[in-house]
Structures are given as C-alpha cells and as structure tokens.
Amino acid sequence: MTELQLSKDEERIFDGEAGEGPKIAIRLLNSLGELGGAERLIPVKSAHISGVSYKNVGEGGIQFLRKISHRVNVPTSLNPLGFDIDNGGPVDIDDTFRKKQMEIVEIYREMGVMDSFTCTPYYYYNEPSFGDHISWAESSAIIYVNSLIGARTNRESGPSALAAAIIGKTPDHGLHRKDGRRASVVVNAEGPLDYTKFAALGLFLGPKLNRNIPIIKGQKGAKGIELKALSAALSATSSIPMFHVEGVTRESDLVEDSPEVMEVGIKEIEETIGKSSSQQEPELIAIGCPHLSSEELDYIAGLVKGKKKVGPDLFLFTSREVKAKSAGAVKTIENFGGKVFSDTCMVVSPLSNNYKSTGTNSGKASFYLPLKGYGNQKVAFMGIMDLLRWVIA
Ligand code: F3S
C-alpha cells in the first residue's frame, strides 16, 4: 500500500479543522487513494453522485448523508431517484417512501448538488471535456465519459464521488493516469451491431473480460447511442471502467503490448439476447436505460406518430432538461398513449409495486430487473421495433 502525501491544507481538513463532513470525506479519499496506490490528491472539475433512490439508500444511507453533509466544491450532478418529483409515477408509492425519498433529495440540495436526477448528465447539466479529471459514480455514465468523451474518472461509488465533490479532489490513480487507460484485450466483434446487439455485446463481454479494458475492433460505424447501450450493459455485468472502439473512440491507440485476443460472433450475440428474452407479452414496455437523448426521443416519436396504441403500458425515461428540450417529441409520444418520465427510471423506482413483467431494449435493465430488490420482473429483452409491435395497433 502506498502512502498518500497530503498537502498542509489537506492535513488540516484531515484533522477536522474544516468540520465533520470534510473530515469524513478526505479520510475516505485518503484510504481509497492508498488502496489504489495514489501518491496525491488531484483537483476534479466535476462530480456525479449515484445512490439517490430511497430504494437503494435506505435508512443507513440517510444517516451517512447527514454525517458527511457539507457544501460541494465543484459542479455536482445527481442520479435518478424513486419517482418523478413534479409529475408523479411511474408506479404507486407509499407515503413513507415519498417522505424518505424527499428527505434524501433535500440533503443533497442543501449541499448544493444540482437537481439533475439523471444518469446521462453529460447531455446537459454536467458536460466534461477530453482530459478532464472528474469523480463520477453511476457505472454506465463512468464508462460512457471515459470511453466516448475521454474524461478521466475511476469507477467511484456514491460515497466516494460525494467525498470528492466536497473536497474538490480525488486520488490520482487508475483511470486518471494514461497507463490505467490502456486496453489489454482485443475483441474482434462480428457486425454490424445495432443498439440492442451492442447492449448484448456488453452483457456477453462483462463476465469474460475479468476487469480488463477491451478495444473493440470491426465496429467503425458505431454510433454514440449504440455505445451508450454498450456502456450500460458492460457496467451491469462487470467492473470495467472503459472501452475503446477502433476508429471511433479518441484514445483507441492506448493498447498494451501483446494483448489477449477474443472473437465474438453474431451467434454469441443472438444467444445472449435469447437468454434474456421472454416472448410473452409483458405488462409494461420500458425504454430509457440509460436515460434517453433528444435524438432517441425524436426517433421513438417518429415511430408512433399518428398510430393507435394497444396492449401494455409504454414508459420512457429521460432527464428533465432533455424532456423540456424535446417537448414536441414528448407530446407526440403522449398523444399516442405513452408516458415520458424524468427524475427516475425503471430500475430505481419500485416497479414491482405495479408490474410483474417488463419488456426493454436495455441490456442493463434486462440484467437488473429480474433481481429481487431491484424489480422482481419477468423480462423481455429485444430491439425497439420488436417492443413497439406490442403497443402499435
Ligand atoms: Fe440510468 Fe436507471 Fe439505467 S440510473 S443506467 S436508467 S438503471
């Protein structure tokens, strides 16, 4: 274990001179830094905090937040919570859940954290640039910003990202250093892959990569939203912090000498989709894990415009800002009979209060929703066109 050298100012915070919150925060960063082999703390430009839903935070989490509570030092965004604050839904909740959830929100507000409530803060709210050192929790966003934007963050937890937000610094190790960002596995992926197939690639690769960063070859036409699907699925099945895609992502020249090589064919991708798919009509179609971009909302609006809705409920999830900026698309989807929620998502809301089976195009949601304590759902994982067949007359 390396000894992390604190500056004189940091030592004073460590000794409690800046109060209890900063003292807890810097001690947490110090311990994590020493475990990770960091020699110093470095400034961060932003933080993003996960662990917001009362479903995940619980009573113990609220006590921790009260203890560490202190004004944040850098722009800090916040992940989704258990319901849509202004509009209600997506499912019924009881008064205790509502009260406890808003208690958590108020603690974060007092700290100066943004009311973003999204896992895609990189569209608005909190947009890092190439080379920025940041401290982000929310595994899908971590992989996305490291891989597609080239910002630098380790896979932080909610508490460690909050500690970094309070101190304005993070330990200098892992993904903050060029060597920590090198790929050590080449994945030759047969294509072409669409959104759902990229999600399936993430589900398939996660357990096989053993925390190694991959460089994916054979996918030079990959689009940003498809790689968002890959980021989310990889985040669910592994602790990998980033990937490279040859000819697409900006640091794809960072490859170790003599990397391991893996071949992934369409057969493996289709088998992965098949394993997570139920062909039975679900009670709910849920799209937007990770939260939808304006481009995705426009695409879905185009598919349902002027059509008649039948069958299961249709819920879409996005951020407040994207919803406001895509008001036309949202109206089209609502006229069709779908609902667009912000602040929350299909996984962090207590979905099982109202539903037993859900269809989704998200690899991450297909992984979490069947788990007890997350959704307890029967899941149909398939492409958006197949999902919409159930709701368009
Ligand atoms: Fe985002 Fe919820 Fe999925 S936080 S990545 S929509 S599980």
Residues whose N, C-alpha, C, O or C-beta is under 5 A from the ligand:
A	BS01	F3S	P80 C119 S140 A232 G288 C289 P290 H291 C345 V347
